[in-house]
């Protein structure tokens, strides 16, 4: 049976392949996903599964049923496609990568969902390059050949660094599993260093931030304007303002869209009734710093005014919403695209990236002589060394030391 493109891209959220109904009334009528005959005869073991509670095709559960049917159909097709693929060879990198990805006690299960999502993307790249190789074939010379090949293809330093960092993680897991060949590779990699690109030296000034905010207001994007101000004034990561969409099960609570759940952003329940403060656990450091930060809004009347204008009659749910997405929170790419459009509309240099907003805040604070430890806390970092990487204008700092020494 041919399946629509919506099976994979989610373009039709009501598309429910392989679904059928049984029963006559809404109390007993049940929807099931049923495996087509072609796949059953080929040996697929999942023949039928209930999708959702009893009901009728147009009830409030139709989106969840459709999503579940698409997920089950995708699993079936992946199984079908795997019939034509060679079996995983024990002792290959394909085997070890699969174990790192799926084992119950793999370190990948100990990281946050967004980090895990990034790891899986990197594992797919690693698998494509070395999956076919036996573990013992990845010698020092072979690793250097891989590095050189990537450089010749024009891969960036950050791309190469991420690739070999992923290899390190997998090799260390193999060492933990007491696989001698993987332990040997882990030992080799421990003696190797892969360059990182030089730190960015670009940071938007306060004036430039407010030009972006003005452009957002002119474009009818008050949510975005507020979000950028919150990022800049409180040195927040974008994810802690707009949130992020991560894969989730259909049964997960909260806001679900195309199989992904929104999380980590600002919600109205984090703010007090008078909008004088808000509290939030910082997503990136939630494990090492689980206590919420308490942010004082009283010195920032403009942000408080903007919050009042946006606050709904019932202040629940996400604070920052995208009207272009039907009133749902922004995606990460949508947030960056909005920044680019507004930056260009304001006539600012293209070298100003949205990811530099926090660096602009840290740089401004450091130039004002803020205590390094206070600056570390304001940036929600675990160490001063991390905060220093966000600080630009190192030349100004060096020149300030010269002036102070001349006064002694």
Residue pairs with C-beta under 8 A, 6 or more apart in sequence:
1 17
1 36
1 38
3 17
3 73
3 77
4 12
4 15
4 17
5 11
6 12
6 15
6 70
7 15
7 17
7 70
7 73
7 74
7 77
8 74
10 70
10 258
10 259
13 63
13 66
13 67
13 258
14 62
14 63
14 66
15 66
15 70
16 31
16 51
16 62
16 65
16 66
16 69
16 70
17 69
17 70
17 73
18 33
18 34
18 35
18 36
18 69
18 72
18 73
18 76
19 31
19 32
19 33
19 34
19 51
19 65
19 66
19 69
20 31
20 32
20 34
21 29
21 30
21 31
21 32
21 57
22 29
22 30
22 32
23 29
23 30
23 54
26 54
26 55
26 56
26 59
27 54
28 54
29 54
29 55
29 56
30 50
30 54
31 50
31 51
31 52
31 55
31 57
31 65
32 48
32 49
32 50
32 51
33 48
33 49
33 51
33 68
33 69
33 72
33 73
34 47
34 48
35 44
35 46
35 47
35 48
35 76
39 76
39 79
39 80
40 47
42 80
42 83
44 76
44 79
44 80
46 72
46 75
46 76
49 72
51 64
51 65
51 68
51 69
51 72
52 61
52 64
52 65
52 68
53 61
55 61
64 250
64 251
67 250
67 258
67 259
68 250
71 250
71 259
88 94
88 95
88 98
89 95
89 134
91 134
91 135
91 136
91 181
92 131
92 132
92 133
92 134
92 135
93 126
93 127
93 130
93 131
93 132
93 133
93 134
93 135
93 138
93 170
94 127
94 131
94 132
96 135
96 170
96 173
96 174
96 179
96 182
97 123
97 126
97 127
97 131
97 170
99 106
99 173
99 177
100 106
100 107
100 108
100 123
100 169
100 170
100 173
100 174
101 108
101 120
101 123
106 173
107 169
107 173
108 116
108 119
108 120
109 116
111 119
112 283
112 284
112 286
112 287
113 246
113 247
113 263
114 239
114 244
114 246
114 264
114 283
117 246
117 247
119 166
119 169
122 162
122 163
122 165
122 166
123 166
123 170
125 163
125 166
126 163
126 166
126 167
126 170
129 146
129 163
130 138
130 146
130 167
134 181
135 174
135 179
135 181
135 182
135 185
136 181
136 184
138 185
139 188
140 188
140 192
143 164
143 188
143 189
143 192
147 160
147 164
147 194
150 159
150 160
150 163
151 160
155 163
156 197
157 194
157 195
157 196
157 197
158 196
158 197
160 194
160 195
161 194
161 195
161 196
164 189
164 192
164 194
165 194
167 185
167 189
168 186
168 189
168 190
170 182
171 182
171 183
171 185
171 186
171 189
172 186
173 182
174 181
174 182
174 183
174 185
174 186
175 182
175 183
175 186
199 389
200 353
200 356
200 359
200 392
201 392
201 394
202 351
202 352
202 353
202 356
202 359
202 392
203 356
203 359
203 360
203 362
203 363
203 392
203 393
204 212
204 348
204 352
204 356
204 357
204 360
205 360
205 364
206 232
206 360
206 364
208 346
208 348
208 352
208 360
209 228
209 229
209 232
209 357
209 360
211 346
211 348
212 225
212 228
212 339
212 342
212 343
212 346
212 348
213 225
213 228
213 229
214 346
215 342
215 343
215 345
215 346
216 222
216 224
216 225
216 228
216 338
216 342
217 225
218 345
219 341
219 342
219 345
220 323
221 323
221 338
221 342
222 306
222 309
222 310
223 310
223 319
223 320
223 321
223 322
223 323
224 320
224 322
224 330
224 335
224 338
224 342
225 306
226 303
226 306
226 307
226 310
226 319
226 320
227 238
227 241
227 242
227 320
227 330
227 335
228 339
228 357
229 300
229 302
229 303
229 306
230 236
230 241
230 266
230 303
231 237
231 238
231 241
231 357
231 358
231 361
232 357
232 358
232 360
232 361
233 300
233 303
233 361
234 295
234 361
234 378
235 358
235 361
235 362
235 365
235 378
235 379
235 380
236 358
236 380
237 282
237 283
237 284
237 358
237 380
238 332
238 335
238 354
238 355
238 357
239 264
239 265
239 283
239 284
239 332
240 264
240 265
240 266
240 280
240 282
240 283
241 265
241 266
241 320
242 265
242 320
242 329
242 330
242 332
242 335
243 262
243 263
243 264
243 265
243 266
243 318
243 320
243 329
243 330
244 262
244 263
244 264
244 265
244 331
244 332
245 257
245 260
245 261
245 262
245 329
245 331
245 332
246 260
246 261
246 263
247 259
247 260
247 261
248 254
248 256
248 259
248 260
248 261
250 256
250 259
252 261
254 261
254 262
254 263
255 261
255 262
255 317
255 318
255 328
255 329
256 262
257 328
262 318
262 328
262 329
264 283
265 318
265 319
265 320
265 329
266 278
266 280
266 318
266 319
266 320
267 316
267 317
267 318
267 319
268 311
268 312
268 315
268 316
268 317
268 318
268 319
269 315
269 316
270 278
270 279
270 280
270 319
271 277
271 278
271 307
271 315
271 319
272 278
275 297
275 304
275 307
275 308
275 311
276 296
276 297
276 298
276 304
277 294
277 295
277 296
277 297
277 298
278 294
278 295
278 297
279 292
279 293
279 294
279 295
280 292
280 293
280 295
281 290
281 291
281 292
281 293
282 289
282 293
282 380
284 380
285 380
285 381
285 382
288 382
289 380
289 382
293 380
297 303
297 304
297 307
298 304
307 319
310 319
318 329
320 329
320 330
321 327
321 328
321 329
321 330
322 328
322 329
322 330
322 334
322 338
324 334
325 331
325 334
330 338
335 354
336 354
339 353
339 354
340 354
343 350
343 352
344 350
358 379
358 390
359 390
359 391
359 392
360 392
361 379
362 375
362 378
362 379
362 387
362 390
362 391
363 390
363 391
363 392
363 393
365 375
365 378
366 375
366 391
366 393
366 397
367 393
367 396
370 378
372 384
372 387
373 384
375 384
375 387
376 383
376 384
376 386
376 387
379 386
379 387
379 390
381 387
391 397
